[in-house]
Amino acid sequence: MILVIGATGFLGKRVCRKLDDLRKDYVRTSLSLGVDLRDRDQAIRLFQKIKPEFVLNCAAFLGGVQFGYEHAAEMFKNNMEIELSILEACKEAEVKRLVNPIGNCSYPGIAKVYKEKEFWDGPLHESVLAYGFAKKAFCVGAWAYQRQYGTDIINLVFPNMYGPGDHFDPMRSHAVGGLIRKFVDAMDEGERSVVIWGTGRPVREWLYVDDGAEAMVRAMEIPYYPDIINIGMNKGYSILETAKIIQRLTGFNGELILDTSKIDGAPVKIMDVELCEKIFGWLPGMEYEEGLKRSIESYREYKAGMAV
């Protein structure tokens, strides 16, 4: 049996969809479905009731850079509580394998191309410190629980994800979701300009959410690997480049304004994926522009539904 936790979130929904496509038996849960994983007793009771062989962890408390600054303590506390509960529940229920995604913001802030062997080589960027450190702590927990209890945990490092069902709220979204909302709304409301937060110079790699779900499901079958595995395509785009692609795809002809009073975050985030290709025999396949097209369509469908 497979247990998907955080199943009603952005990644969790797509993981469940992938499992449906493969006709896999699974149970889903999340805070909105009545289980608060911050409560260790709730988590342990759930795991012992279901007795899953595999756990796919899609549970997290997260948001964009500005949200992380303004809710740093909540982000740190909630994620640490969730992670400790999951580790204890996996141990108590003798789970065969836990698959756990980690944001690439857990890498050192000075890194440009993220290589697994350099994961511990420096401090995190301040803009993502609370969330990134909590996720990095999960790697320590995975090592500790494997060493003492033999718990099998696969840690996958993901770039920021985008795609259908993304967060589009300006405070909770990452750059792609926020930009899509701004451009589509500007088109619908006849605006003459779109404001882009920051200088537009930071370079980011983006992972289409269905590729993230694919990696999660594939990770149930790979040989045990004790360290992190980067998942990505080894290609990045500046925020301004991404904005211009979205501008073209939405047909917006107005002005782009850079609001340099807003923070940029780390300058470059690109994944080295040699290990991913070696272990999985696979790399994410969604072409960036096609993924953006589908994301824009998703937001337009979301808006139409909201208007009904």
C-alpha angles and dihedrals in degrees: 000000000000122000118202112198119195085026097158095055130093097276095029094060092053092046089054090048090053091050089050090053089052092045092237122162112239144153121223130206140166141155090275089053091055108268119109106199091194085074105077094200091054091050094049093047091050094050094045091050095050098033094203123197091204131029121197108198114211095149119119144132106233149142143160127303095273092048090050092054094048096043101033097135094047090048093051096043098045095046094046091050092049093049096048091049092051093049093050093045092050091051095047094046093042092232113198094221139354118204110204129184120212126193116243087234083086089077121095113284093236094055119108105177106035112227120181093229090059096050093110098038101106150348123299123254110269092235091067101025100118097046097034094050092048089053091045088053088060088064089057090047091050091052093046096047092046091049096048104028105018093244110172111223128169113201115202120190112216131191115228108298130227136176142094113348094024123153106267098179108115093231099043100036129087118234099280096050092045093049093048090054093048095050097043091046091047090053093048094047098042095243119171098213144028123213117222116200116238131357095310090233103106112108118221136182114218129206119208107233095236089055088053090051090048091054092049093053094043090051090068089070106038121101114271111276118187099204135056123287120207116225115200148085102264092241130110139187129204117245089247091051090051091048091053092050091051090045090056094044093050094043094236111162100182133104126289113223122194113215100204092181087079120083122258102204121208114355100231135016116177126151128232102216104179091113092049091055091047097049101035100029083222143085130197110276111194112118109229099235093047090049090052091050090054091046092052091049089050092053092047090052089048091052092048090052091049090052095053 
